C-alpha cells in the first residue's frame, strides 16, 4: 500500500508542478493590468437590493471578481477577498455607528488589503491602488439625515452571499439581512430556486411523529452518481425557515465554499506549497476545517423546511484517480465528534429551539468500520442529530429536548 501511494505521488509530481507554475503565471499576468478605475460606470450599484427599517434604508451589492479588479486595479480574488458595496440613507434622528464585524467577523481592514495588493512589478500603480483602497471603506459613522456609501472587504464565497449589515444607535441595534447571488460560473451553491426543486404537490407536510419515521427511513449515507455505493454518513438534520436557517451558521463563522476557479486554484496551490491556511477552499482541496453539506428534503413540518446533511472534519488531502483534479479530502474517522461540535456551535448561536437524535445512519465500529467513497473509514453510533432553528432566540435552559434516541456515553 505504501508503495502504491508513493508511486502515485511520484507519477503526478511534474504535472502538478506544471499546473502550479501556470496558475502562478496567470495570477501574475492578471496583476499586471491597468490601474484602478473607480470613476467608470459601476453596474453593481444598479443591481443592489434594498432593505428598510423605519427611517433607515440600506442598499447592498456583491461585486464580482472582475468588478472588484477593475475598480481597485488588482485581483482581490487571488487573496480570497470579496467586496460588498453598501449605501445607507439615514433619514432618522439618530446617529448610526457602522459595525463591519456584523457583515464578516473576520473582515479585512483597508490597510490589510492595500498591503496584500502591493507588488513590486506594479511600480507607480501601487500608489494609485493604495489611494483607492484607503477611500473605499464604509464610514464608521453616518450622521442624522445623511447618506453614506462605501465597501466592506469580506472573505470570498461562491454562489450565494449571506450576510447582515449592522448599526448601533444610542437606543438600539439595527440589523439588515441580505441573501445575494454572486456572479460567476462554478459554485459550491448553484443558483437554485429552492421552491421549484420538487414538483407542485409533492412536498408533504408531516407531524413530529411522522418526521421521526421519515428521517429514520432515509438512506444512511451520501452515494456515488449511480447510487450504488455509499459514501459519508448523513448524520445531521436541520429544520428551519428556508435559506434563512443558514444565518445561524453564518453568525457562528461558517462560510460557503469558494467557487472552483482560477483564483481558488491559485490559492490552493499556494497553500499546498507554502503551508498557508485556506479555510473556505473549494471542496476536496487544502484545509483543516469542519465541512458541512445540506440537501433539501421533500417534506416540511409546521411550515419549516427540512435539510438533510453530512458533517465531517477535513484533516488533510490525498491524491486520487477518482476525480479529474486528482485530490480528495481525508476526513477524521470520529464523525460523531463533528456532529457534537455542530450541536454545540448552533446552541451557542441562540437559534436552537429544540433538538434530539434519530436512527438511520447505522453503527460503524472497530475492528471493521465502514468506509466512504474514497476508502476513508468512519466510526459512528448510527444516530442523526436533529436541530430545529427558530426565531426568537432561546437561552440554553429554554431549549426543548426531543426524547427519541439517547446517545450512548
C-alpha positions as CSV (number, residue, x, y, z in Angstrom):
1,X,0.0,0.0,0.0
2,X,2.8,2.4,0.9
3,X,4.5,1.8,-2.5
4,X,1.3,2.4,-4.4
5,X,0.8,5.7,-2.6
6,X,4.4,6.7,-3.3
7,X,4.1,5.7,-6.9
8,X,1.0,7.9,-7.5
9,X,2.7,10.9,-5.9
10,X,5.8,10.4,-7.9
11,X,3.9,9.9,-11.1
12,X,1.9,13.2,-10.8
13,X,4.7,15.3,-9.4
14,X,5.7,17.1,-12.6
15,X,2.2,17.6,-13.9
16,X,1.3,19.2,-10.5
17,X,4.3,21.5,-10.6
18,X,3.3,22.5,-14.2
19,X,-0.2,23.3,-13.1
20,X,1.2,25.3,-10.1
21,X,3.5,27.3,-12.4
22,X,0.8,28.0,-14.9
23,X,-1.6,29.2,-12.1
24,X,1.1,31.4,-10.7
25,X,1.9,32.8,-14.1
26,X,-1.8,33.5,-14.8
27,X,-2.1,35.3,-11.4
28,X,1.0,37.4,-12.3
29,X,-0.5,38.2,-15.7
30,X,-3.8,39.4,-14.2
31,X,-1.9,41.5,-11.7
32,X,-0.1,43.4,-14.5
33,X,-3.2,45.0,-15.9
34,X,-4.0,48.7,-15.9
35,X,-4.5,50.7,-12.6
36,X,-7.8,51.3,-10.7
37,X,-10.8,52.7,-12.4
38,X,-13.3,53.8,-9.7
39,X,-14.8,56.5,-11.9
40,X,-16.2,54.1,-14.5
41,X,-19.8,53.2,-14.6
42,X,-20.4,50.6,-11.9
43,X,-23.1,48.0,-12.7
44,X,-23.1,46.6,-9.2
45,X,-24.8,49.8,-7.9
46,X,-27.7,49.3,-10.3
47,X,-28.4,45.7,-9.1
48,X,-28.2,46.5,-5.4
49,X,-31.0,45.1,-3.2
50,X,-32.8,47.3,-0.7
51,X,-33.8,46.7,2.9
52,X,-35.5,49.2,5.2
53,X,-36.2,49.5,8.9
54,X,-38.1,52.7,9.9
55,X,-36.3,55.7,8.6
56,X,-33.1,53.8,7.7
57,X,-32.6,52.3,4.2
58,X,-29.7,50.1,3.2
59,X,-28.7,49.1,-0.3
60,X,-26.2,46.3,-0.9
61,X,-24.5,44.5,-3.7
62,X,-21.7,42.0,-4.0
63,X,-19.0,42.8,-6.6
64,X,-17.9,40.1,-9.0
65,X,-14.2,39.3,-9.2
66,X,-13.9,41.2,-12.4
67,X,-15.7,44.3,-11.0
68,X,-13.5,44.5,-7.9
69,X,-10.4,44.0,-10.0
70,X,-11.5,46.8,-12.4
71,X,-12.4,49.1,-9.5
72,X,-9.3,48.6,-7.4
73,X,-6.8,47.8,-10.1
74,X,-5.7,44.4,-8.8
75,X,-7.2,41.0,-8.3
76,X,-8.7,40.8,-4.8
77,X,-10.0,37.3,-5.5
78,X,-6.4,36.0,-5.6
79,X,-6.2,36.9,-1.9
80,X,-9.6,35.5,-1.1
81,X,-11.3,38.9,-0.8
82,X,-14.9,39.6,-1.8
83,X,-16.1,43.2,-1.8
84,X,-19.5,44.2,-0.6
85,X,-20.8,47.7,-1.6
86,X,-23.2,49.5,0.8
87,X,-25.2,52.7,0.6
88,X,-27.0,53.9,3.7
89,X,-29.7,56.5,3.8
90,X,-30.1,57.6,7.4
91,X,-33.3,59.6,7.4
92,X,-33.7,59.0,11.2
93,X,-32.9,61.4,14.0
94,X,-30.2,59.1,15.4
95,X,-26.6,58.8,14.5
96,X,-25.6,55.4,13.2
97,X,-22.4,53.7,14.1
98,X,-21.5,51.1,11.4
99,X,-20.4,47.6,12.6
100,X,-18.5,45.8,9.9
101,X,-17.9,42.8,12.2
102,X,-21.6,42.0,11.7
103,X,-21.1,41.7,7.9
104,X,-18.0,39.5,8.3
105,X,-16.5,38.6,11.8
106,X,-13.1,38.4,10.0
107,X,-13.3,41.3,7.6
108,X,-10.2,42.9,6.1
109,X,-9.2,46.4,7.0
110,X,-8.2,48.9,4.3
111,X,-4.5,48.7,5.4
112,X,-4.5,44.9,5.1
113,X,-6.0,45.0,1.6
114,X,-3.5,47.6,0.5
115,X,-0.6,45.6,1.8
116,X,-1.9,42.4,0.1
117,X,-2.3,44.1,-3.2
118,X,1.1,45.8,-3.2
119,X,3.5,44.2,-5.6
120,X,6.9,45.2,-6.9
121,X,6.0,44.7,-10.6
122,X,3.2,47.3,-10.4
123,X,5.6,50.2,-9.8
124,X,3.8,53.5,-9.5
125,X,0.4,51.8,-9.8
126,X,0.8,50.7,-6.2
127,X,0.2,54.3,-5.1
128,X,-3.0,54.6,-7.1
129,X,-4.3,51.3,-5.7
130,X,-3.4,52.4,-2.2
131,X,-5.3,55.7,-2.6
132,X,-8.5,54.0,-3.9
133,X,-8.4,51.3,-1.2
134,X,-7.9,53.9,1.6
135,X,-11.0,55.8,0.5
136,X,-13.1,52.7,0.0
137,X,-14.4,51.6,3.4
138,X,-17.8,52.3,4.6
139,X,-17.7,55.3,7.1
140,X,-17.7,54.5,10.7
141,X,-20.5,57.0,11.5
142,X,-23.5,58.1,9.4
143,X,-24.9,61.3,10.9
144,X,-28.6,62.1,11.1
145,X,-30.2,63.0,7.8
146,X,-27.1,61.9,5.7
147,X,-26.4,59.4,3.0
148,X,-23.1,57.5,3.0
149,X,-21.7,54.7,0.8
150,X,-18.6,52.5,0.9
151,X,-17.2,49.0,0.8
152,X,-16.6,46.1,3.2
153,X,-13.8,43.8,2.4
154,X,-15.1,40.3,3.2
155,X,-14.0,36.7,2.6
156,X,-14.7,35.2,-0.8
157,X,-17.6,32.8,-1.2
158,X,-19.4,31.3,-4.2
159,X,-23.0,31.1,-5.4
160,X,-24.7,33.0,-2.7
161,X,-23.6,35.6,-0.2
162,X,-25.5,35.5,3.1
163,X,-24.6,38.5,5.4
164,X,-26.1,41.1,7.7
165,X,-25.4,44.8,7.9
166,X,-25.4,46.1,11.4
167,X,-25.6,49.5,13.1
168,X,-25.6,50.7,16.7
169,X,-27.5,53.8,17.9
170,X,-27.9,55.3,21.3
171,X,-31.2,53.4,21.6
172,X,-30.9,50.1,19.7
173,X,-29.1,47.7,17.4
174,X,-30.3,47.6,13.7
175,X,-29.5,44.6,11.6
176,X,-30.4,44.2,7.9
177,X,-30.3,40.7,6.3
178,X,-29.2,40.0,2.7
179,X,-29.0,36.9,0.5
180,X,-27.4,38.0,-2.7
181,X,-26.3,36.0,-5.8
182,X,-22.6,36.1,-6.6
183,X,-21.6,36.3,-10.3
184,X,-19.5,33.5,-11.7
185,X,-19.7,30.1,-13.4
186,X,-18.7,27.5,-10.8
187,X,-20.1,27.4,-7.3
188,X,-20.4,25.4,-4.1
189,X,-24.1,26.5,-4.1
190,X,-25.6,26.8,-7.5
191,X,-28.2,29.4,-8.4
192,X,-31.2,27.3,-7.4
193,X,-34.9,28.2,-6.9
194,X,-35.5,26.1,-3.8
195,X,-39.2,26.5,-4.3
196,X,-39.1,24.6,-7.6
197,X,-36.8,21.7,-6.8
198,X,-39.8,19.4,-6.2
199,X,-42.9,19.4,-8.5
200,X,-46.1,21.1,-7.1
201,X,-48.0,18.9,-4.7
202,X,-45.1,16.5,-4.0
203,X,-43.8,18.2,-0.8
204,X,-45.5,16.6,2.1
205,X,-46.4,18.3,5.4
206,X,-45.8,16.0,8.3
207,X,-46.2,16.0,12.1
208,X,-43.4,15.3,14.6
209,X,-44.0,11.5,14.8
210,X,-44.0,11.2,11.0
211,X,-40.9,13.3,10.8
212,X,-39.1,10.9,13.1
213,X,-40.2,7.9,10.9
214,X,-39.1,9.6,7.7
215,X,-35.7,10.6,9.0
216,X,-35.1,7.1,10.2
217,X,-36.0,5.6,6.8
218,X,-33.7,7.8,4.7
219,X,-30.6,6.2,3.2
220,X,-27.7,6.0,5.6
221,X,-25.1,7.9,3.5
222,X,-24.3,10.0,0.5
223,X,-23.7,8.0,-2.6
224,X,-21.9,8.0,-5.9
225,X,-23.7,9.2,-9.1
226,X,-25.0,5.7,-9.8
227,X,-26.4,5.5,-6.3
228,X,-25.0,2.0,-5.7
229,X,-22.1,2.8,-3.4
230,X,-22.3,4.5,0.0
231,X,-20.1,7.5,1.0
232,X,-20.0,9.7,4.0
233,X,-22.8,9.2,6.7
234,X,-25.8,11.5,6.6
235,X,-25.6,12.4,10.3
236,X,-27.5,15.7,10.7
237,X,-30.9,17.2,10.1
238,X,-31.6,21.0,10.1
239,X,-35.2,22.2,10.3
240,X,-35.7,25.9,9.7
241,X,-37.4,28.6,7.6
242,X,-35.9,28.3,4.1
243,X,-32.5,29.7,3.4
244,X,-32.8,32.0,6.4
245,X,-31.9,29.0,8.6
246,X,-28.4,29.2,7.3
247,X,-27.9,32.6,9.1
248,X,-27.4,30.7,12.4
249,X,-24.3,29.1,10.8
250,X,-23.1,32.4,9.2
251,X,-23.3,34.1,12.6
252,X,-21.0,31.4,14.1
253,X,-18.4,32.0,11.4
254,X,-19.4,29.3,8.9
255,X,-18.8,30.2,5.3
256,X,-19.8,28.9,1.9
257,X,-17.0,27.3,-0.1
258,X,-15.3,29.4,-2.7
259,X,-16.0,28.6,-6.4
260,X,-13.6,26.2,-8.0
261,X,-11.9,28.6,-10.5
262,X,-8.5,30.0,-11.4
263,X,-8.4,32.3,-8.3
264,X,-9.1,29.5,-5.8
265,X,-6.8,27.1,-7.7
266,X,-4.0,29.6,-7.3
267,X,-4.7,30.0,-3.6
268,X,-5.0,26.2,-3.1
269,X,-1.6,25.6,-4.8
270,X,-0.1,28.5,-2.8
271,X,-1.5,26.9,0.4
272,X,-0.2,23.5,-0.6
273,X,3.3,24.7,-1.5
274,X,3.8,27.1,1.4
275,X,1.6,25.6,4.1
276,X,-0.8,28.6,4.3
277,X,-4.2,28.2,5.9
278,X,-7.2,28.2,3.4
279,X,-10.4,27.8,5.5
280,X,-13.0,28.2,2.8
281,X,-11.2,26.4,0.0
282,X,-13.4,24.6,-2.6
283,X,-14.5,21.0,-1.7
284,X,-11.6,18.5,-2.0
285,X,-8.8,21.0,-1.5
286,X,-6.3,22.0,1.1
287,X,-7.6,22.8,4.6
288,X,-8.2,21.7,8.2
289,X,-11.9,22.5,8.7
290,X,-15.3,21.3,9.5
291,X,-17.1,20.5,6.3
292,X,-20.9,20.6,6.1
293,X,-23.2,19.8,3.2
294,X,-27.0,20.1,3.1
295,X,-29.8,18.8,0.8
296,X,-33.4,19.9,0.9
297,X,-35.9,17.1,1.8
298,X,-39.4,16.6,0.1
299,X,-41.3,17.2,3.3
300,X,-41.9,20.0,5.8
301,X,-43.0,20.4,9.4
302,X,-45.0,23.3,10.8
303,X,-44.2,25.3,7.6
304,X,-40.4,24.8,8.1
305,X,-38.1,23.2,5.6
306,X,-36.1,20.1,6.4
307,X,-32.5,19.8,5.3
308,X,-30.6,16.5,5.4
309,X,-26.9,16.9,5.9
310,X,-23.5,15.5,6.4
311,X,-20.7,16.9,8.6
312,X,-17.2,15.7,8.9
313,X,-13.8,17.3,9.6
314,X,-11.3,17.5,6.7
315,X,-7.9,16.7,8.2
316,X,-5.8,16.5,5.1
317,X,-5.7,15.7,1.4
318,X,-4.5,12.7,-0.7
319,X,-4.1,12.1,-4.3
320,X,-6.7,10.0,-6.1
321,X,-7.6,9.0,-9.6
322,X,-11.3,9.2,-8.8
323,X,-11.5,13.0,-9.6
324,X,-10.2,15.0,-12.5
325,X,-8.3,17.3,-10.2
326,X,-6.5,14.3,-8.7
327,X,-7.1,15.2,-5.0
328,X,-9.6,14.4,-2.3
329,X,-10.0,15.3,1.3
330,X,-9.2,12.9,4.2
331,X,-11.8,13.0,6.9
332,X,-11.4,12.4,10.6
333,X,-12.9,9.0,11.4
334,X,-14.6,10.3,14.5
335,X,-17.6,11.8,12.7
336,X,-19.8,11.7,15.9
337,X,-17.4,14.3,17.4
338,X,-18.0,16.5,14.4
339,X,-21.8,16.1,14.9
340,X,-21.3,17.1,18.6
341,X,-19.3,20.1,17.5
342,X,-22.1,21.3,15.3
343,X,-24.7,20.8,18.1
344,X,-22.6,23.0,20.5
345,X,-22.0,25.6,17.8
346,X,-25.7,26.0,17.0
347,X,-26.7,26.1,20.6
348,X,-24.3,28.9,21.2
349,X,-25.9,30.8,18.3
350,X,-29.1,31.0,20.3
351,X,-31.1,29.9,17.3
352,X,-31.9,26.3,18.5
353,X,-35.5,25.8,19.8
354,X,-35.3,22.0,20.2
355,X,-33.0,19.1,19.3
356,X,-32.8,15.4,19.5
357,X,-31.4,12.2,17.8
358,X,-32.9,9.7,15.4
359,X,-31.7,6.4,14.0
360,X,-30.9,6.0,10.3
361,X,-27.1,6.0,9.8
362,X,-26.3,2.6,11.2
363,X,-23.5,1.7,13.5
364,X,-19.9,1.7,12.3
365,X,-17.2,0.5,14.8
366,X,-13.9,-1.2,15.1
367,X,-12.3,-3.5,14.1
368,X,-14.3,-3.5,10.8
369,X,-15.5,0.1,10.2
370,X,-17.5,1.2,7.2
371,X,-15.7,3.5,4.6
372,X,-16.7,6.4,2.4
373,X,-16.3,6.6,-1.4
374,X,-12.6,7.2,-1.2
375,X,-11.9,4.4,1.2
376,X,-11.7,6.6,4.4
377,X,-13.0,4.8,7.5
378,X,-15.5,6.4,9.8
379,X,-16.9,5.5,13.3
380,X,-20.4,6.3,14.5
381,X,-23.1,5.3,16.9
382,X,-25.5,5.4,14.0
383,X,-27.6,8.4,15.1
384,X,-28.6,11.6,13.3
385,X,-28.7,14.9,15.1
386,X,-32.0,16.8,14.5
387,X,-31.9,20.5,15.2
388,X,-34.8,23.0,14.9
389,X,-33.8,26.6,14.2
390,X,-36.5,29.1,15.0
391,X,-37.0,32.7,15.9
392,X,-37.0,34.2,18.5
393,X,-33.7,33.2,20.1
394,X,-33.6,31.0,23.2
395,X,-31.3,30.6,26.1
396,X,-29.8,27.1,26.7
397,X,-32.3,26.3,29.5
398,X,-35.2,27.1,27.3
399,X,-34.3,24.5,24.5
400,X,-36.6,21.5,24.3
401,X,-35.2,18.0,24.0
402,X,-36.8,15.5,21.6
403,X,-36.7,12.3,23.6
404,X,-36.4,10.0,20.6
405,X,-33.0,8.3,21.0
406,X,-30.3,8.6,23.6
407,X,-26.6,9.0,22.8
408,X,-24.5,6.3,24.5
409,X,-21.7,7.5,26.7
